């Protein structure tokens, strides 16, 4: 983004690492550094929403939904059964299109038609919406998919969800309102004196959980009988409690259960420390969330998609024997699984909340919240020159730089750069002041670039051309502005040119005949060329 500055990789006080000064692809499915960053954002947002809801007196239900699966099942089919797929024509195999309203010019818009999966069917089920949801005070759900692959059972996609319960809601969750008085709803929901929440009865919660298990089984059976989950289990001491493995429900009523909330966005193998959440802090949207990137599947014979790449790297780049490399599968199998993963997940949404949930948890008023999370101050880090960053990026070890900073091993970064063919003196270790100085310099450069792009875009819209700045005559500075702008010309931002109408022809600017009979173009025209 600013080659003259390079790239800063820093660590926040909470232990999360990130970089500034480089463009990223922002792909949550296929890029490990971007996945780590986006999961950190999602974890912070979800935890804040959950703590605020608990502080209001509400209840949460951690729900995990999955399907029966084995090694013969394709990932695309399993994912489609759980959270929808494109509607394909049975004869041609092409995607069907459906009407999607009209554009500004009145032209009919079309979009691909989708076949809802079991998850979408659950949300629109009439029994749930009219009978169960009001009884348990349902106000919304946050959903986060996860996919692993085990050697014994093949692909295992499942949905980790956090359901917000106990809301005194009038209207639909998407468009309704939480009420803090009994003016309109005393007859609908028990009123407890000023709170917008109530405690659902044990009978209503049990009825909802029983319905969910039965509905989930029927929905998957209707899609493919092979996906029908179990509703009973006879394994001794099984974590399902004998209720089967398609649906898992755990109720949360205390902010101290933050460890379980954080599990939903998969931010590390280690169980996070249970934080005694300060309710007042949560209400003011100041709850801080620690995040550890790099969620791995449990056990040697179960892998996440990124671990396919880890195994390939270990075998083909580090030279480990297949039996010594982490995970399982031949290199050809790992490539095939990764290709299947890419084809299935491309274009799909990851973490999302149902409509209205941000409003009910007071996140709608936090327009700057995610921005602040993305721009937390770094307490330490390293600055790599453009050349050094290019070397480690080409060598594929840029992620190792991030991990070194995250684990407080900044001193190892020069070695990573030299191993990649760069120079150790192109690495600069910085503290809080150095990180702040880099961030401010980057912001100033990007503001200048954005202003220049805006000026250029506006000029092009008006049909103007690039001309020599009339104020500074192309010098890029004006002496009278030296005290306040370092000599830079305000009109051209110090570039020496701007956009405007070409100068009128004059005696000095007219084409002049030269001795050989040709014509010499005006100076400003030559400059434009």
Buried (B, 14 or more C-beta within 10 A) or exposed (E): EBEEBBBBBBBBEBEBBBBBBBEEEEBBBBBBBBBBBBBBBBBBBBBBBBBBBBBBBBBBBBBBBBBBBEEEBEBBBBBBBBBBBBBBEEEEEEEBEEEEEEEEEEEEEEEEBBBBBBBBBBBEBEEBBEBBBBBBBBBBBBBBBBBBBBBEBBBBBBBBBBBBBBBBBBEEBEEBBBBBEBEEBEEEBEBEEEBBBBBBEEEBBEBBBEBBBEBBBEBBBEBBEBBBBBBEBEEEEEEBEEBBBBBBBEBBBEBEBBEBBBBBBBBBEEEBEBBEBBBEEBBEBEBBBBBBBBBBBEEEBBBBBBBBBBBBBBBEEEEBEEEEBBBBBEBEEBBEBBEBBEEBBEEEEBBEBBEBBBBBBBBEEBEEBBEEBEEBEBBBBBBBBBBBBBBBBEBEBBBBBBBBBBEEEBEBBBEBBBEBEBEEEBBBBBEBEBBBEBBEBBEEBEEBEEEBEEBBEEBEEEEBEBBBBEBBEBBBBBEEBEEEBEBBBEBBBBBBBBBBEBBEEEEEBEEEEEEEEEEEEBEBBEBBE
